[in-house]
Amino acid sequence: MIAYHYPPVLGSSGVQRTLQFARYLPEFNWEPIILTVHPRAYPNIDPKFIDEKQTKVYRAFALDTAKHLSVMQRYPRLMALPDRWSTWAIGAIPTGLYLIKKYKPDVIWSTYPIATAHLIGYCLHRMSKIPWITDLRDPMVDPDFPSEPMLRRTYQWIDKKVVHCSSRVVLTTPNATKDYQARYPELPASKFTCIENGFDEEIFSKIEKKLPSNPNHVNKTENKPFVLLHSGIIYSSERNPVQFFEALAYLSQKKLIDGNHLKIVLRATFNDDYIAGLIQQHKLESVVSIEPPVSYEEALSEMLTVDGLLIIQAANCNSQIPAKLYEYVRARKPILALTDAQGDTAMKLSDLGINTIAQLDSKDDIAEKLLQFIQTGKTQSAQIVPMEKIRLNSRNARTQELATLLNAATHSSAP
């Protein structure tokens, strides 16, 4: 299993996909072997991470071009194609060949969004002829991404290699799967499979045992503010929060919200300077706070103890669902989504019975839905997903879907 995002990297929800696949695959008679990067290549490391000895993990040589190979914060563009971790291939390909010789694996699996992982998978597949499954997750190329010409050509080349040379291509949403089926009509539609993200019940259960006896109780005490949490990265394009902040400013000016009654926590935005500028511009310091990254378990614990959870997803990402959505659903807290009603994020929530959805590009819609959301949250009348539906989205269930693909791959040859 070739993955850049793997513990001890901190701040990426994507790390959980590979980690939990690796944790649960042995239940379905598959032994994972992880090929990842040396921790020096990560921008942030979780100091509390404890390595799981039962999983074989190999960390190959890799450098972050921006951090290790730049001079005065500048470096040749070619050294960062297809991404800043292109040097990983130098270490990972020989390490991968060593692992193939030692363990004789039945399938090679590589995962995005670090494109170098797929380059490594492609090279190892070509050299060994072992079937290759690519976990594309989200489309590599969209009409407006990547916008930089050289990077776009590189991604297009990798995308074609991934699709034509792998046994199966896995995406994480229904619309992304349909997009690829339409993009490559010459290939059988069955080559493209959707395996959504999920949540880890084992971790949630462990955290809940440490919490007060009623962690799902929503604070209705009048003198305590309603706490709304956004946990994770806020992009200036894919999750543009400008209209959200304008809605907050409008409600604040109308004296419909204030810091005594509403606290919005933005955890691990990885865009703090930009967000801080919006907070200052709209004079929302008493309402909105920026908080640093925490460990994965601490992030889940926070989800379980706040009053509401916020999702932000722009219309240009309609074929994507933030991985945090599944953890939000398991936390069983009211969810407010700022997204396009036609996108996969809104459709997933609607399928689960959640309709507290506002258009991300509409200040007025956000303001109206936010007030309604706070009111229903405080009165405990907000929509909460039933446990029988929640269980269908567990990481264990998703791993069973992956195991089915792995079984199929061993009975057929890759193109």
SVG drawing of the C-alpha trace seen along z (x, -y; Angstrom):
<svg xmlns="http://www.w3.org/2000/svg" viewBox="-37 -47 57 63">
<polyline fill="none" stroke="black" stroke-width="0.4" points="0.0,0.0 1.7,-3.1 0.6,-6.3 2.2,-9.6 -0.3,-10.4 0.4,-8.0 1.1,-8.5 2.9,-10.4 1.8,-13.1 -0.5,-15.7 -3.3,-17.8 -4.7,-15.6 -7.9,-13.8 -6.8,-11.7 -4.3,-9.8 -7.2,-7.9 -8.2,-6.3 -5.0,-4.3 -4.5,-3.8 -7.9,-2.3 -7.8,-0.2 -4.5,1.3 -6.1,1.8 -9.1,3.7 -7.8,5.6 -6.5,8.6 -10.2,9.2 -10.8,10.0 -7.7,12.2 -5.4,9.5 -2.1,8.5 -1.1,4.9 2.5,3.7 2.8,-0.1 5.3,-2.0 5.4,-5.6 7.8,-8.5 10.4,-9.3 8.8,-11.6 11.2,-14.4 9.1,-14.9 6.0,-15.9 5.3,-19.5 3.8,-18.6 4.2,-15.5 1.9,-14.2 4.1,-13.9 1.6,-11.7 1.5,-9.1 2.4,-5.5 3.4,-3.2 1.2,-0.2 3.7,2.7 1.3,5.2 1.4,3.4 4.5,3.6 5.5,0.1 8.5,-0.9 9.5,-4.5 11.5,-5.4 13.8,-8.3 11.9,-11.4 12.4,-15.2 10.0,-18.1 11.4,-20.2 10.1,-23.5 11.7,-22.7 14.9,-20.8 15.9,-21.8 15.1,-25.5 17.5,-28.3 16.1,-31.5 12.7,-29.8 13.1,-29.3 13.6,-26.1 13.3,-24.9 9.7,-24.0 10.8,-20.7 12.0,-19.6 8.4,-19.8 6.6,-17.8 4.2,-16.2 4.4,-17.5 7.0,-18.7 7.7,-15.1 8.8,-13.8 12.1,-12.7 10.1,-10.0 10.1,-8.0 14.0,-7.8 13.7,-5.9 10.4,-4.2 10.9,-2.4 13.9,-0.4 12.3,0.1 9.2,1.3 11.1,3.8 12.8,5.1 9.4,5.6 8.0,7.3 11.0,9.7 10.6,10.3 6.9,10.6 5.6,11.4 2.4,9.3 -0.7,10.2 -1.8,6.6 -0.2,3.1 -2.4,0.3 -1.5,-3.4 -3.5,-6.4 -3.8,-10.1 -3.7,-13.2 0.1,-13.1 0.5,-12.2 4.0,-10.7 2.4,-7.8 0.7,-6.8 4.0,-7.2 5.6,-4.8 2.7,-2.4 2.8,-2.6 6.6,-1.9 6.3,1.0 3.4,2.5 5.2,2.2 8.3,3.8 6.6,6.6 3.3,7.2 1.5,7.4 -2.1,6.1 -2.4,2.5 -5.4,0.8 -5.4,-3.0 -7.2,-4.8 -7.8,-8.0 -10.2,-9.4 -11.0,-12.7 -10.4,-13.6 -6.8,-14.5 -7.9,-16.8 -10.9,-19.1 -11.8,-21.9 -10.2,-24.5 -7.6,-22.3 -4.7,-22.3 -4.5,-25.8 -0.8,-25.9 0.0,-24.6 3.0,-22.4 1.4,-20.9 -1.8,-20.3 0.0,-18.4 1.8,-16.3 -1.4,-15.4 -3.1,-14.6 -0.3,-12.1 -0.5,-10.5 -4.3,-10.4 -4.2,-8.4 -1.6,-6.0 -3.6,-5.4 -6.8,-4.7 -5.4,-2.6 -2.8,-0.5 -4.6,0.2 -7.0,3.1 -9.5,0.9 -9.8,-2.9 -11.4,-3.8 -13.1,-7.2 -14.8,-8.4 -18.1,-9.9 -20.8,-8.8 -20.4,-11.8 -16.7,-11.5 -17.2,-7.9 -19.7,-8.9 -17.3,-11.7 -14.6,-9.2 -16.9,-6.7 -17.9,-9.5 -14.3,-10.8 -13.1,-7.4 -16.0,-5.9 -13.6,-3.4 -13.2,-1.5 -15.8,0.6 -17.8,-1.4 -17.1,1.4 -13.4,0.4 -14.4,-2.6 -15.6,-1.9 -16.8,-4.1 -15.6,-3.4 -16.5,-6.4 -14.7,-7.5 -16.0,-6.6 -15.4,-6.7 -13.7,-4.4 -16.1,-3.1 -13.4,-1.6 -11.8,-5.0 -15.1,-6.8 -16.2,-4.2 -12.9,-4.6 -13.2,-8.4 -16.9,-8.2 -15.9,-6.1 -13.7,-9.0 -16.4,-11.6 -19.2,-12.5 -22.1,-10.1 -24.2,-12.2 -21.7,-13.5 -24.6,-14.2 -26.3,-16.6 -26.6,-20.0 -26.0,-22.9 -29.3,-24.8 -28.1,-27.0 -28.9,-30.5 -25.7,-32.0 -23.4,-29.7 -22.8,-30.2 -23.7,-27.8 -20.4,-26.3 -20.1,-25.6 -17.0,-23.8 -15.3,-23.5 -12.5,-21.0 -9.9,-21.0 -8.5,-22.9 -10.3,-26.0 -9.2,-26.7 -9.6,-30.1 -11.2,-28.6 -12.6,-25.1 -14.0,-26.2 -14.1,-30.0 -15.5,-31.4 -16.0,-35.0 -19.8,-34.8 -19.9,-33.0 -18.0,-35.8 -20.2,-38.4 -23.2,-36.6 -21.7,-36.6 -20.9,-40.4 -24.5,-41.1 -26.0,-39.1 -23.6,-40.8 -24.5,-44.3 -28.2,-43.4 -27.4,-42.2 -28.7,-38.8 -25.5,-37.1 -22.6,-38.0 -19.8,-36.3 -22.0,-35.7 -24.4,-33.5 -22.3,-32.0 -18.7,-30.8 -17.4,-29.6 -14.2,-27.5 -12.1,-27.0 -9.7,-24.2 -6.6,-23.5 -7.5,-25.8 -3.9,-25.7 -4.8,-29.1 -4.7,-31.1 -3.4,-34.4 -6.1,-34.6 -8.8,-33.6 -7.5,-36.1 -7.7,-38.8 -11.4,-38.1 -12.1,-38.0 -10.4,-41.4 -12.0,-42.9 -15.5,-42.0 -14.8,-42.7 -15.7,-39.2 -13.0,-38.6 -15.6,-37.9 -17.4,-35.3 -14.8,-33.5 -11.6,-31.9 -8.7,-30.2 -7.3,-27.1 -4.2,-25.0 -4.1,-21.4 -4.5,-18.7 -4.1,-14.9 -6.8,-12.9 -8.3,-11.6 -8.4,-15.1 -10.2,-16.3 -12.8,-13.6 -13.3,-14.3 -13.9,-18.0 -16.5,-17.0 -18.3,-15.0 -18.4,-17.8 -19.4,-20.9 -23.0,-21.9 -22.9,-21.9 -20.6,-21.0 -19.9,-23.0 -19.0,-21.8 -17.8,-24.1 -17.6,-22.9 -17.7,-25.0 -19.6,-24.2 -16.4,-23.7 -15.9,-20.6 -19.4,-19.1 -17.8,-15.7 -16.1,-15.6 -17.2,-15.0 -15.0,-16.1 -13.8,-13.1 -14.8,-14.9 -18.5,-14.5 -18.5,-10.9 -16.9,-11.7 -19.4,-14.5 -22.2,-12.1 -20.9,-9.6 -20.5,-12.3 -24.3,-12.6 -24.3,-16.4 -26.3,-18.8 -24.6,-19.5 -24.8,-22.8 -23.5,-22.5 -22.5,-25.5 -22.4,-23.9 -24.1,-23.6 -27.4,-21.7 -26.5,-19.8 -23.2,-18.5 -22.3,-15.1 -21.8,-16.6 -25.4,-18.0 -26.8,-14.8 -25.0,-12.6 -26.4,-14.6 -29.9,-14.6 -29.7,-10.8 -28.9,-10.6 -31.9,-12.9 -30.0,-16.1 -31.3,-19.2 -29.7,-22.1 -27.9,-23.2 -27.1,-26.7 -25.6,-28.0 -21.9,-28.8 -22.1,-31.7 -25.1,-33.3 -24.7,-35.6 -28.5,-35.9 -29.1,-32.1 -26.2,-31.4 -27.5,-34.1 -31.1,-32.7 -30.0,-29.0 -27.5,-29.7 -30.1,-31.4 -32.5,-28.5 -29.7,-26.0 -28.7,-27.6 -32.3,-27.6 -33.0,-24.0 -29.7,-23.0 -30.5,-24.7 -34.0,-23.2 -32.6,-19.7 -34.9,-19.5 -32.1,-19.3 -31.8,-16.3 -29.6,-13.5 -28.8,-10.5 -30.1,-7.2 -27.4,-4.7 -28.5,-2.1 -27.7,-4.5 -24.5,-5.6 -23.1,-2.0 -23.2,-1.6 -20.5,-4.3 -17.9,-2.7 -14.3,-2.2 -14.8,1.5 -17.6,1.6 -15.5,-0.4 -12.6,2.0 -14.8,4.9 -15.6,3.2 -11.8,2.8 -11.2,6.5 -13.8,7.4 -11.8,5.5 -8.5,7.0 -10.0,10.5 -11.2,9.7 -7.8,8.3 -6.1,11.5 -8.3,13.4 -7.7,11.1 -4.6,9.5 -4.1,5.8 -4.1,4.2"/>
</svg>
